[in-house]
Amino acid sequence: MKLIFKLCVFCAFAVNLLSSCSHKQQVDLIVRNAVVYRVDSTFSNAESFAIKDGKFIAVGSNEEIQNNYEAKETTDAKGKAVYPGFIDSHCHFYGYGKGLVEVNLVGTKSFEEVIQRVVDYSKTNKSEWIIGRGWDQNDWAIKEFPNRYKLDKLFPNNPVFLQRIDGHAALVNREALKRAEIMADAKVNGGVIQIDLITKEKGGEEDWLSSEINSEVKHMQYPFSMPSGILIDNAVDLVKNKIAKSTKSEIKNALLSAEKKCFAVGLTTVDDAGLEKNIIDVMDELQKSNELKMRIYAMLTDNKENLDYYLQHGTYKTDRLNVRSFKFYADGALGSRGACLLKPYTDEPAKQGFLLNTPEYFNENAKKVFEKGFQMNTHCIGDSAVRLISEIYLNTLVSHSTASLAPISYRWRIEHAQIVNDDDRKKFSGIIPSVQPTHATSDMYWAKDRVGEERIKCAYGYNDLLKTTGLIALGTDFPVENINPLYTFYAAVARKDLKGFPEGSFQPENALSRENTLKGMTIWGAYANFEEKEKGSIEPGKFADFIILDNDIMKCDIGKVPNTKVISTYVNGECVYHN
């Protein structure tokens, strides 16, 4: 009798156990024992979540998830912090990948170091052209633009094209100038061809300069003018357009190389600012074949080909690719004095910068892209450019807005917004500022020299902009800055460089809180892309894009953030990087 009773008890237990298991929902992955920053509407935390078919289906405590779900795979986070996948709201994803096989000039401390890197690269370069990027004369002891003459001597037959760190200026040699048919008297709208005045004394100073004068311009009388090799803004394209277009294979390799680097630093979505249709087509093809897993918000370059095609065919959207915005360029960069200012540069009063196109051009195209349902995103560095574009935005949007649909609903963006006059900041109530915090900590050494004591107070004002707009999208602008979004987080919060300078931080009143910085790198970035319902937070129904870090950047000493490492990166619930 006792045996029968024990068997009955065991059977009942087994039935209950099986019944309990049968009620658990089958999922693909459970992550448990984590500090989950959901970045939801209440900025709440959790311990665990379940994923099925590439999406979060439940988020809660370890017990809640364990009692209700059973997974093919379980990841124990071991108490580490988990965040939504980072979104870089302004970068050059394809350009970065392409640059990985070109001359890397980032961090050079002199023009001599630039020359040496180019020479070293040339020994293995198989292309006719020598292409590189990353030099910045503001980092050199002599903070002046270089000239082409050493490159002329070293590479008399190979065209050389070396872009400045910001991409808004380039140094080219004589052969490149020759192929682009650039003469001393050439003019270009929205750009500058820098000229050297050659005197008899200067002509005799350098043997390679003397050789050029003797062989090609010996009939000219001193003094005379020659292109120095420096091209600024639209003038850069005169040479750039002579470089052969990348093949499909080269585009593919660049994209996959960039993706690998991005996943390693926790990026799961990139806003690629300025793309051609042929690049987007390769992105789409690779994503559909599941070779390229990165999510991409593609900003179309505002050239005639893109405008003609996309304004006729409309926006394009998949789970991984979103083509619904145009990238316009109002002005150049502060470092090369191409940023368009309301008043002259403090350190060069003869210059005020310039627009890269006419106000009529921006106004007409604002109406066109609005009518076709595209977002307008415009590069604006100087306060004059910001004023012009913000007025065009509001005039376009307000005239079409209704009581139920305010201008902010269209989510038009000003990219960079580096110098914003106090009188113009209130206009951002209908505009999204898309900014890059590491620009502030890269430029802080020399920016005040450019714009003076008063205007610098209106520069890199991220917290001031946030107070006006209620949200701010954060990015890096890589390869202009480092690819690592944790440097973005550190620069936004600490307002210091990686060496901890300055001691009291740069304009600390415009530092962002950790919570707002994380939002700017996740949910606000998604909102700026019209994608907040599908990504940017860890919530049921959204894509399972998340990262696990070895430090909790919301709580650790801020100085530890730049050295924080990504343990794992997931896209659609798939581990795409593990350290």
GIWOWO-V572044 format. One record per pair of residues at least 6 apart in sequence whose ideal C-beta (glycine too) atoms are under 8 Angstrom apart, sorted by the first residue. I is the first residue (numbers start at 1). GAP is how many residues later the second one is. If there is no record, write none. Layout:
i->[I	I]
gap->[GAP	GAP]
This chain:
i->[21	24	24	24	24	25	25	25	25	25	25	26	26	26	26	26	27	27	27	27	27	27	27	27	28	28	28	28	28	28	28	29	29	29	29	29	29	29	29	29	30	30	30	30	30	30	30	30	30	30	30	31	31	31	31	31	31	31	31	32	32	32	32	32	32	32	32	32	33	33	33	33	33	33	33	34	34	34	34	34	34	34	34	34	35	35	35	35	35	35	35	35	36	36	36	36	36	36	36	36	36	37	37	37	37	37	37	37	37	37	38	38	38	38	38	38	38	38	39	39	39	39	39	39	39	39	39	40	40	40	43	46	46	46	46	47	47	47	47	48	48	48	48	48	48	48	49	49	49	49	49	49	50	50	50	50	50	50	50	50	51	51	51	52	53	54	54	54	54	54	55	55	55	55	55	55	55	56	56	56	56	56	56	56	57	57	57	58	58	58	58	58	59	59	59	75	77	80	80	80	80	80	81	81	81	81	81	81	82	82	82	82	82	83	83	83	83	83	83	83	84	84	84	84	84	84	84	84	84	85	85	85	85	85	85	85	85	85	85	85	85	86	86	86	86	86	86	86	86	86	87	87	87	87	87	87	87	87	87	87	87	87	88	88	88	88	88	88	88	88	88	88	88	88	89	89	89	89	89	89	89	89	89	90	90	90	90	90	90	90	90	90	90	91	91	91	91	91	91	91	91	91	92	92	92	92	92	92	92	92	93	93	93	93	93	93	93	94	94	94	94	94	94	94	94	95	95	96	96	96	96	96	97	97	97	97	97	97	97	97	98	98	98	99	99	100	100	100	100	101	102	102	102	102	103	103	103	103	103	103	103	103	104	104	104	104	105	105	105	105	105	105	105	105	105	106	106	106	106	107	107	108	108	108	108	108	108	108	109	109	109	110	110	110	111	111	111	111	111	111	114	114	114	115	115	115	117	118	118	118	118	118	118	119	121	121	122	122	122	128	128	129	129	129	129	129	129	130	130	130	130	130	130	131	131	131	132	132	132	133	133	133	133	133	133	134	134	134	135	135	135	135	135	136	136	136	136	137	137	137	137	137	137	138	138	138	143	145	145	145	145	145	146	146	146	147	147	147	147	147	148	148	148	148	148	148	148	148	148	149	149	149	149	149	150	151	151	151	151	151	151	152	152	152	152	152	153	153	155	155	156	156	157	158	158	159	159	159	159	159	159	159	160	160	160	160	160	161	161	161	161	161	161	162	162	162	163	163	163	164	164	164	164	164	165	165	166	166	166	166	167	167	167	168	168	168	168	168	168	168	168	169	169	169	169	169	169	169	169	169	169	170	170	170	170	170	171	171	171	172	172	172	172	173	174	174	176	176	177	177	177	179	179	180	180	180	180	182	182	182	182	182	183	184	184	184	184	184	184	185	186	186	186	187	188	188	188	189	189	190	190	190	190	190	190	191	191	191	191	191	191	191	191	191	192	192	192	192	192	192	193	193	193	193	193	193	194	194	194	194	194	194	195	195	195	195	196	196	196	196	196	197	197	197	198	198	198	198	198	198	198	199	199	200	200	202	203	203	203	203	204	213	217	217	231	231	232	232	232	232	233	233	233	233	233	233	234	245	246	248	251	251	251	252	252	252	255	255	255	255	256	256	256	258	259	259	259	261	262	262	262	263	263	263	263	263	264	264	264	264	265	265	265	265	265	266	266	266	266	266	266	267	267	267	267	268	268	268	268	268	268	268	268	268	269	269	269	269	269	269	269	269	269	269	270	270	270	270	271	271	271	271	271	271	271	271	272	272	272	272	273	273	273	273	273	273	274	274	274	274	275	275	275	275	275	276	276	276	276	277	277	277	277	277	280	280	280	280	283	283	283	283	284	284	284	286	287	287	287	287	287	288	292	293	293	293	293	293	294	294	295	295	295	295	295	295	295	296	296	296	297	297	297	297	298	298	298	298	299	299	299	299	300	300	300	300	300	300	301	301	302	302	302	302	302	306	307	307	307	310	310	310	310	311	311	311	311	314	314	315	315	315	315	315	316	316	316	317	317	319	319	322	322	322	324	324	324	324	325	325	325	325	325	326	326	326	326	326	326	327	327	327	327	328	328	328	328	328	328	328	328	329	329	329	329	330	330	330	330	330	330	330	330	330	330	330	330	331	331	331	331	331	331	331	331	331	331	331	331	331	332	332	332	332	332	332	332	333	333	334	334	334	334	334	334	334	334	335	335	337	337	337	337	337	338	338	338	339	339	339	339	339	339	340	340	340	340	340	340	340	340	340	341	341	341	341	341	341	341	341	342	342	342	342	342	343	343	344	344	344	345	345	345	345	345	346	346	346	346	346	347	347	352	353	353	353	355	355	355	359	359	362	362	362	362	363	363	363	365	366	366	366	366	367	369	369	370	370	370	370	370	375	375	375	375	375	376	376	376	377	377	377	377	377	378	378	378	378	379	379	380	380	380	380	380	380	380	381	381	381	382	382	383	383	383	383	383	383	386	386	386	386	386	386	387	387	389	390	390	390	390	390	391	393	393	393	393	393	393	394	394	394	394	397	397	397	397	398	398	401	401	406	407	407	408	408	408	408	408	411	411	411	411	412	412	413	413	413	413	413	413	414	414	414	414	414	415	416	416	416	416	416	417	417	417	417	417	418	418	418	418	418	419	419	419	419	420	420	420	420	420	420	421	422	425	425	425	425	426	428	428	428	429	429	431	432	432	432	432	432	432	433	433	433	433	433	433	434	434	434	434	434	435	435	435	435	435	435	435	436	436	436	436	436	436	436	437	437	437	437	437	437	437	438	438	438	438	438	438	438	439	439	439	439	440	440	440	440	440	440	440	440	441	441	441	441	441	442	442	443	444	444	444	444	447	447	447	448	451	456	457	460	460	460	461	461	462	462	462	462	462	463	463	463	463	464	465	466	466	466	471	471	471	471	471	472	472	472	472	473	473	473	473	473	474	474	474	474	474	474	474	475	475	476	476	476	476	476	476	481	484	485	486	486	486	486	487	487	488	488	489	489	489	489	489	489	490	490	490	490	490	492	492	492	492	493	493	493	493	493	493	493	494	494	494	494	494	495	495	495	495	495	495	496	496	496	498	500	505	512	514	514	515	518	518	522	522	523	523	523	524	525	526	526	526	526	526	527	533	534	534	535	535	535	536	538	543	543	544	544	544	544	545	545	545	546	547	547	547	547	547	548	548	548	549	549	549	549	550	550	550	550	551	551	551	551	551	553	553	556	565	566	566	567	567	568	568	568	568	569	569	569	569	570]
gap->[49	43	44	45	46	25	27	32	43	44	45	26	43	44	45	46	23	24	25	30	42	43	44	45	23	24	25	43	44	45	545	21	22	42	43	44	45	46	515	544	18	19	20	21	35	36	39	41	43	44	45	17	18	20	43	44	46	51	515	15	16	30	33	34	42	43	44	45	14	15	29	43	44	45	46	12	13	14	43	45	46	47	48	514	10	12	42	44	45	46	47	517	9	10	11	12	13	23	45	46	502	6	8	44	45	46	47	481	501	517	6	7	8	21	46	499	500	501	44	45	479	480	483	484	497	498	499	497	498	499	472	13	14	15	492	13	14	15	18	11	12	13	14	16	17	18	7	9	10	11	16	489	6	7	8	9	15	18	19	21	6	493	522	521	520	489	490	518	519	520	485	486	487	488	489	517	518	482	483	484	485	486	487	488	12	483	484	6	7	10	11	482	479	480	481	493	471	468	469	470	472	487	467	468	470	471	472	473	456	464	465	466	467	183	435	439	455	463	464	466	438	439	451	452	453	454	461	462	463	181	182	183	184	437	450	460	461	462	484	485	486	179	180	181	182	183	399	435	436	461	180	181	182	183	184	434	435	438	439	442	448	449	174	179	181	182	183	387	388	390	397	400	433	437	182	345	384	385	386	431	436	439	440	181	183	325	326	344	346	383	385	386	387	179	180	181	182	384	385	386	387	392	75	180	181	182	385	386	387	388	162	165	169	177	179	201	203	157	160	161	164	178	181	185	189	72	384	162	165	382	383	387	156	157	158	159	160	161	162	164	148	152	156	34	380	154	157	158	161	153	19	29	30	31	14	15	18	27	28	29	30	59	13	28	29	30	9	12	13	27	28	29	30	57	60	27	28	59	373	27	32	6	9	26	27	28	31	32	30	31	32	30	31	32	24	26	29	31	35	39	21	32	48	35	36	39	15	12	14	33	36	42	44	35	9	11	8	33	36	30	31	29	30	31	32	114	115	25	28	29	30	31	32	30	31	112	29	30	31	29	30	31	32	34	346	29	31	345	11	27	29	30	36	28	29	30	199	6	7	8	9	27	198	197	307	308	303	24	26	49	83	85	25	83	84	24	49	81	82	83	23	24	25	26	29	79	80	81	82	57	59	60	63	80	58	9	20	21	22	23	78	21	22	23	56	60	54	55	18	20	18	19	18	15	17	13	14	16	17	20	80	83	11	12	13	15	16	9	11	15	78	79	82	8	9	10	6	7	73	6	7	169	171	172	170	315	167	169	170	314	69	166	313	64	65	68	164	165	167	168	170	61	62	63	64	67	163	164	166	167	169	60	61	66	69	70	58	59	60	8	57	59	67	56	38	55	63	66	50	52	62	60	63	58	59	61	62	11	45	49	56	57	44	9	11	40	41	42	43	40	7	41	52	6	46	47	50	45	168	43	44	164	165	166	167	40	41	42	43	44	45	46	47	165	38	39	40	41	43	146	34	37	38	39	42	45	33	34	35	36	37	38	30	31	32	33	6	29	30	31	32	26	27	28	11	15	24	25	26	27	28	23	24	22	23	7	6	7	10	19	6	7	7	9	7	8	100	104	105	106	98	99	103	105	121	123	122	33	8	34	27	28	31	30	34	39	27	28	31	37	30	35	36	36	33	34	35	222	8	32	221	31	306	308	313	314	302	305	313	315	218	219	220	221	301	219	220	281	283	300	303	27	216	218	302	26	27	267	277	278	279	301	302	303	25	26	27	28	256	257	260	262	266	276	24	25	26	27	25	26	28	163	204	254	257	258	24	25	26	27	26	54	104	106	142	204	25	26	27	53	23	24	25	26	52	25	27	29	30	23	28	29	32	33	18	20	41	43	9	13	15	38	32	34	37	6	6	9	31	33	34	30	28	27	278	279	281	283	26	277	24	25	26	240	248	250	276	24	25	26	25	28	232	234	23	24	25	27	26	27	28	78	6	10	23	25	26	27	25	26	24	25	26	27	63	20	19	58	61	13	16	62	64	57	58	61	63	58	59	8	9	57	58	59	6	7	8	6	7	215	224	207	208	209	49	50	51	206	49	50	51	52	88	39	43	48	49	50	51	50	51	52	88	29	34	37	48	49	50	51	61	27	28	49	50	10	25	26	27	32	48	49	50	55	56	58	59	7	8	9	22	23	24	25	48	49	50	51	53	54	6	7	8	21	22	24	49	6	48	47	48	84	85	109	113	116	117	108	111	8	11	14	16	113	15	16	43	14	42	43	46	79	80	12	13	14	15	41	42	44	45	48	11	12	41	42	43	78	110	114	40	41	42	45	79	9	112	6	7	8	6	7	8	105	106	103	104	105	106	109	102	103	32	29	31	32	29	30	33	29	33	16	26	27	30	29	32	33	11	10	26	27	30	29	6	7	6	26	27	30	40	35	36	37	38	155	17	36	37	35	36	37	38	57	11	35	36	37	36	37	6	9	34	35	36	37	38	35	37	38	36	37	36	37	38	41	72	75	28	31	33	34	35	38	34	37	25	24	34	37	38	41	36	14	19	21	34	37	38	13	33	36	37	10	13	15	33	9	32	6	8	24	23	24	21	22	23	24	61	21	116	117	119	19	20	18	19	20	21	60	115	14	17	18	19	20	19	18	19	20	23	61	11	16	17	18	48	17	21	25	41	42	32	36	39	40	8	38	39	41	44	45	37	36	36	39	40	43	42	37	40	41	39	40	38	37	39	40	41	95	96	29	32	33	36	39	40	38	39	40	41	94	25	27	30	37	38	39	40	38	39	40	41	44	45	52	25	37	51	54	55	75	80	38	39	43	44	49	50	53	21	38	41	42	19	20	22	51	55	66	67	70	50	54	55	56	65	39	55	17	16	53	58	62	9	12	13	8	8	51	50	46	47	50	46	49	10	30	48	49	50	46	47	48	49	46	7	6	46	50	48	49	53	56	57	40	44	48	52	47	51	52	54	55	14	18	43	46	47	50	51	13	50	6	7	8	9	11	12	6	78	36	67	75	76	78	11	75	29	33	25	28	29	32	64	72	6	8	68	71	72	19	20	25	28	18	19	20	21	24	65	68	11	17	64	65	67	10	11	12	13	15	16	6	9	10	64	59	6	8	39	40	39	35	36	14	15	9	13	14	12	11	6	8	9	10	11	9	9	8	9	7	8	10	6	8	28	29	26	27	28	29	25	26	27	24	19	20	21	22	23	18	19	20	15	16	17	18	14	15	16	17	9	10	12	13	14	8	11	8	14	11	13	11	12	7	9	10	11	6	7	8	9	6]
